[in-house]
Amino acid sequence: MKRYLFTPGPVPVPEEILLEMAKPIIHHRTAEFENIFAEAREGLKYVFQTREEVFILASSGTGGMEGAVANTLSSGDKALVVNGGKFGERWMKICQAFGVEVHEIKVEWGNAVDPQQIEEVLKKDSSIRAVLVQASETSTGVMHPVKDIAEITRQRDDVLLIVDGITAVGVFPIPFDEWGIDVLVGGSQKAFMLPPGLAFVAMSQKAWKFNEKSNLPKFYFDFKRYLKDAKNNTTPWTPAVTLIIGLAAVLRRFKEEGLEKIYTRHARLAHGTREGLKAIGLELFAKNSPSPALTAAFAPSGINAGAIISRLRERFGMTLAGGQDQAKGKIFRISHMGFIDRADIIAVISAIECVLKDLGYDFEFGAGTKRASEILGTE
Ligand SMILES: Cc1ncc(COP(=O)(O)O)c(C=O)c1O
């Protein structure tokens, strides 16, 4: 059976990129690798829309998040964390592990944070040194208003905006320099359509000022070392050579397509997915501001989302993600990041309809596929 990967990370990798990565391994302290690294460096600046360096870490996204905290904050600092899902929770856990005090803004799952709330907390508590948020909260399929939050933090010299953009960078606009974000993290296994294993991090000049005072322990993720070495097209430690070769190839593709088209492609696939699901009476998990990276939808009442997911895998070779924690069994999540195209989305909506019919859901069979095709089937 042909297999389809619709999880919001890892995502499918295009064949041409797999073939690049299948070439014999080269040594990293060579001119050949340095040229590839230089291309990847420039390409990342293009995607992050920044003049700053974007570091390439040999870790999954969480390593980038850990580095973001460890390189900017100090023990006893207070951080305001937007917690609207599993990854908001991860920010809290990382801060706590490093002895950073957390002021939590709890956001009900499925909702985006109200920036006004952030402004109010910052006004009341001048000891807060950073705001940490997800641009796209993958556990709920919600996009938080980073641009509006940046307008609040950029007015304050003593507050950083640290953004987990792991399912945002390369999906929708999140211009680092223009918006005034201070730390932005990306990950390879999302819009970059690579295997897991790389994290990307950009730091603003304001963040570097914090770095001078930061006393949290750091070694492997010491960004000062990455900054020094990036200028020589290398990394402090053995880089993930194969993945960086793949990254350079992906970034070449990105430049050919152009950021605007990349964003439009994701927005269109997201729209087609959402409308297709709504046409068969399904409700989206995101109450407002759905992320263009993925669509999370409730299973119909009386049907466990796990049953939908397992049948899709058994009958159609399609892997989707379920819900986590409080959303477990209630929702399923479809990624439209990276190497997913219109035909994939039409196929998954159609397969969902087949499976829902089997499971006894009463709906107009074919309505979802029709709607998705109407949206996605034309040029
Ligand atoms: C928004 C978000 N943040 C953080 C992570 C964690 O990244 P990783 O699992 O690559 O460490 C993920 C990946 O699932 C994510 O989607």
PDBQT file of the ligand as one rigid body, heavy atoms in Angstrom, charges set to zero:
ROOT
HETATM    1  C1  LIG A 401       5.030  24.165  17.908  1.00  0.00    +0.000 C 
HETATM    2  C2  LIG A 401       6.031  23.120  18.251  1.00  0.00    +0.000 A 
HETATM    3  N1  LIG A 401       6.934  23.404  19.195  1.00  0.00    +0.000 NA
HETATM    4  C3  LIG A 401       7.872  22.522  19.552  1.00  0.00    +0.000 A 
HETATM    5  C4  LIG A 401       7.936  21.294  18.982  1.00  0.00    +0.000 A 
HETATM    6  C5  LIG A 401       8.937  20.345  19.480  1.00  0.00    +0.000 C 
HETATM    7  O1  LIG A 401       9.826  20.050  18.543  1.00  0.00    +0.000 OA
HETATM    8  P1  LIG A 401      10.594  18.640  18.545  1.00  0.00    +0.000 P 
HETATM    9  O2  LIG A 401       9.585  17.570  18.738  1.00  0.00    +0.000 OA
HETATM   10  O3  LIG A 401      11.190  18.704  17.181  1.00  0.00    +0.000 OA
HETATM   11  O4  LIG A 401      11.585  18.725  19.632  1.00  0.00    +0.000 OA
HETATM   12  C6  LIG A 401       7.038  20.937  17.976  1.00  0.00    +0.000 A 
HETATM   13  C7  LIG A 401       7.107  19.631  17.305  1.00  0.00    +0.000 C 
HETATM   14  O5  LIG A 401       6.315  18.783  17.370  1.00  0.00    +0.000 OA
HETATM   15  C8  LIG A 401       6.051  21.872  17.616  1.00  0.00    +0.000 A 
HETATM   16  O6  LIG A 401       5.148  21.582  16.684  1.00  0.00    +0.000 OA
ENDROOT
TORSDOF 0
